């Protein structure tokens, strides 16, 4: 199963207040790194004849490779590829914004205990970069998006030379990230390489079908309505891959702020082109979207909120949206229905579970895997 390191969160105001109360207190970065160095050194001294000395990874009680992933999307890859040979823990759960996420003392313990650390990369987890650099001195730490060729990355001018990190919204690109997760597991645990390769091949086939499904469903939206307006600019790859014009109120990172000029420009666009719907995101406060709706209403154009999309985090564990394919299917259905296309049937089967079932767990506990 994938273990989620954070409590459930939603974008609603009441839930946001609960999130603030429940959120673990992050350590100052300097203290975090100092503690990390101390713990790594202590582990090395305490286990001179341990797994590192033998050239094979340390294992959990079950014998599985202990994988710590940052986001749910990365954990989903590790779960499907790792199968019964990997124990996967996700640091960031439902509704958590990876742009703003800071590691907690609990994260430190999980990361130090991992055999393999997987993160998305491209500066998505921007406040954890130095932590990854410190960990990489002692164990495999892999950014799965680094495998994607630079020419296939979006380079929006407003992001000042940095690539757009939201690559999972182009399913074909995320398939490359799956290959990176496979390769990392094979390097850490070559004994089970054949199973990792077989698991990856099976999951890549599923993702290929998902990519085709996205293209077919988005193509049912009338051409003049293929305009996607969201809280922040997370859907650029989605628009490029599946034929939508995308506009975000905030920039690529939620750490940026929307200007009044940006808001007025989006109101002009929505009014002039009679766009019927805009969308909130599960991991981003909806106040800017609500302001956009009010701005359109003041101009005589009624635009509705078409639904909630999953952007930087998946849905709740144990639900279809708590898997990467389920998250993508949910987004496509909500967008297509709101913009006038023909959505996939609601009875469509969810993505298949990983080798160990689909039971959500708690931070730091052991067990099998879920998708």
N, C-alpha and C positions, 0 to 999 in steps of 0.2 A: 504494500500500500504506500501511497505518498503520504507523508506526515506533514501537516501544515503547521508552521511555527507561529502563526498569528491567529487570534480569534476571528470569527466571522465579522464582516463589515459590509455595509451597504452605503449607497450614496445619499440616502435620506438624512435629513437633519438630525432626527433623534438618534439614528444609528451612528452618525458622525460624532455626536456627543459621547456615546458609549465608547466609541473607538478611542477618543482622547483619554478617557478614563482608564481603558484597558491597555493602551499601548505601552510596551516595555520601555523603560527609560534608557536611551542610548548612552553609551559611554563617550566621553570626549575622545576624539580620535587618537590623540597622543597617548592617552592612558590605555586605550584599547590595544594599540600596537605594542606598547610596552608589555602589557600582560600577555599578549600573543607570543612575543619573543621569549618571555620567561617560561610559559607553559611548554613551548616547543623544546626549549633547552632542557627543561625538567624531564620531558618524555624521552628525549634522546639519552639522558644520563641514566634514567631508570630502566631502560630496556636496551642495553648494549648488544644483546644477542637477539634482538627482536626482528620484526619483519623487514625493517629497512636494511639491517645488516645482512639478512639472507637474500635480499633482492626480490622479495615478494611482499605484497601489501598485507598490512594488519587487517584482521577481519573481526566482524561483530560475533556475538554468541552464536548466530545462525550459520556462520561461515560465509555470509554474503558480503559483497563489497559495499562499504558504507559510502553512499553518495549524498552530498549536500548540494542542492540546487537553490538558486536564488528565487526565481519566479515559478509560478505554476506551469507556465508553458515549457520551461526548461526541464522541470521535474517530470512533466508528461513524457518528454523524449526519453529521459533516463529510465523511466518506469517501463515503457514499451520495449526499449532495447535491452535493458538489464534483465527483464523477466525475473525468474526466481533466484538469480544470482546477485541481485542488487537490492539493497535496502535504501530506499530513497526518502530523503527529508527535504521539504521545501521551506525556505525561510519565510517567504511572503505568501500569505493566504489571500482569501477573497477580499476584494476591495482595496488592496494595499497598493500604493503608488510607488513603483520602484525608483522613480526620479528623485523622490524625497526620502527614501528609506535610509535610516542609519542603523548600523548594527548595535545590538544590545549585548549585555553580558551573556545571556543565553545563546545568542548567535555565536559568540566567541567559543563557547564550549562545544557547540555542534561543529563548527568549522575545524576546530583543533582535533576533533575526534574522527573526522572524515578521512577516508582513503582517497577520495576524488571529490574535487569541488568543481561544479559546472555553473557558469553564469552566462547571461545572454551576451553582454559586451556592447561595443560601439557606444560606450558611455551611458548606457541605459541606467545602470546602477552607479551613477556618478559619484555618490557619497561613500562608495565602498572600494574605490580603485586602489587606494593605498593599502587597504586590508588584503586585497587579492595579491598585491605585489609582495607583501610580507609573507603570506601563506605559501606563495609559489617557491620560496626559497627552500621549503621543506617537503612539499607534496605536490602532486599534479593539480594544477588549477587551469581550467580550460574555458575560454570564451567561445561558445559554440557558433556565434555569428561571424567570427573572424575568418571562417572558411569561405565566406561569400566573396567572390571577386569584386574588387573595388569598382569596376565599371558597371556592376549591377546594383550598386547602392545609390540611393537618392542623396544628393548633395544640395539641399535647399540653401539659397544664398543667405537667408536670415539666420542660418545656423552656424555661420562664420567658419566654414571649412570642415565642420564635423559632419559625419554622415547621419542620416535619419536612422535611429536604432530600432524602429518598430517593424523589423523585417518579417515577423511571424504573420503579418497580414497578407503577405504574398505566400500562399501555401507552397508554391514551387521553390521559393527561396528557403522556406523553413525546412524543406526536405533536405537541403544541403546541411542545415544545422543538425538534422537527425544523423547524417553521416559523420559529423564531427563528434557527436555523443557516442556513436558506435566505435569510432576509432579510439576515443579516450578510454572507453571501457576495455577494449581489446589490449591497449597498452598496459593498463593497470592489472588486468586479469587475463593473460594470454591463454591460460588453461581452458577457459570457456569461450574462446574466440569464435568458434563455429556457431555456438548458440546465439551470441550477440549479433553475428552477421545474419543469421537466419531471421532473428527477431526484427532486425532493422529492415531487411528485405520485405517482410510481411507488412510492417508498418508503412514503409514507403509506398507500397501498393495502395494501402488505404488512403494515404495522403494524395496520391495521384488522382484517385477517384474523387476526393474532396475538392481538389483544384478544378476538375472538370465540372463538378456540380455547381461550384460558385459561378463559373462563367455562364453556364446555362441559365441559372436563376436570375442573375443580374441582367442578362440580355433581354429578359421579359419586361423590364422597366421601359416605358416610353422614352425615346432618346432625349427629348427636351426636359425630362424630369430627372435625369441622372446627375443630380447635384446632391452631394452629401455634406452637410454642415454639422460639425460636432464641437464639443467643448475645447478640445485641443488637437493639434495637428498630428494625430497618431495614425491616420488612415491613408497616408500618401501612397504607401506600397499597395494597399488594397485598391485604391482608385486606379493606379497605374496598371495593375494586373488585370482588373475586371471591368475597366471602362467607365469609371465614375469621375466626375469633377469634384474634388474634395477641398473644403475650406474649414479651417479650425480657428476658433476664437483666440485661443492661446497658441503659443508656438509649439515646437516639437517637444520641448520639456515643459512640464507643468510648473517648473520653477520660474517661468516667465509670466509676465502680466499682459493682459489685453489692453490696448489703448482705446480711448474714446474714438479716435479716428478709425481704428480697425473695426470697432463695433458699428459705427455709422456706415462704413463701406459694406459690411455684411448685410445690414438692414437694406441698403440700396439694392444689393444684388437679389435678396429674397423678394423684395417688392417688385422690382422690374421684371423678374423672370417667373413670378408667381410660384415660387417653390412651396410645395404644400407642407413640408415637415422638416424639423430639425431634431437632433438626437442628443440625449444626455449620455454620460458615461458612468460606469459603475465605480470607477476609482477616482473620479474628478467631481468636485462640488458643482451643482447645477446652477448656481446663481447667475453665471454669465449667460447661460442658455435662456433662463427665465427673463433676463434683461433684454435679450435679443427678441424674444416673443413679444414683450411689451413694446419694444421699439417698432416692430412691424405693425402691431395693432394701432399704434398712434399714427401710422401712415395709411391706415385703412386696409391693411392686408392681414388676414387671419392665417397665421402659420401655427401649426400644432406641434407638440412634442410627439414625435413618431414612436418613441420607445427608448429603452435603455440599452446601450451597447456595452459589451465587454471590450476594454481597450488594453490597459496595461496589466490587468489581472483577470484570471478566469472566474467562473462562478463558484458556488459553494461545493465543497467536497461531497461526493455521493450523488450529485445531480449530473445530467448530461452536459450542462454548461461548465461543470467542474473538470471537463476534459478539453483538450485542445480542439479536436474535431467538433465536439458539442458546442463549444464557444463560437467557433467560426460559423457553424450552421445556424445558431441562434442569431448572430449578427446579420447574416444574409437574409434570414426570414423577416426580421424586424425591418430592415432597410427596404426590402422588396415590397412588403405589404404597405409600408407607409408611403412609398413613392409611386405606387400604382402598378406594380408588376404582379407576377404570379409566383407566390412563395411555394417552397417545398411543402409537402403535406406535413401536418403536425404529427402524424403518426409515424413519420420516418424513424427507423431504428436508430438509437444512439450509437456512438462509436463503441467498438468492442472494448471490453475491459482488458487491463494488462494481465500478466500471468498470475497475479496473486489476488485478483478480485478488486472490488471497488469500495473498500471500507475506509472512511476517513479516519485519521489518527490524530494524536496530539504531538506537540513539539517534543522531540528527543526520545520517543518510545521506539521500540523495535518491532519489526514485522515484515510482511511481504510487500506487494506493490499494487498500485491501482493505476488506471490510465491518466 
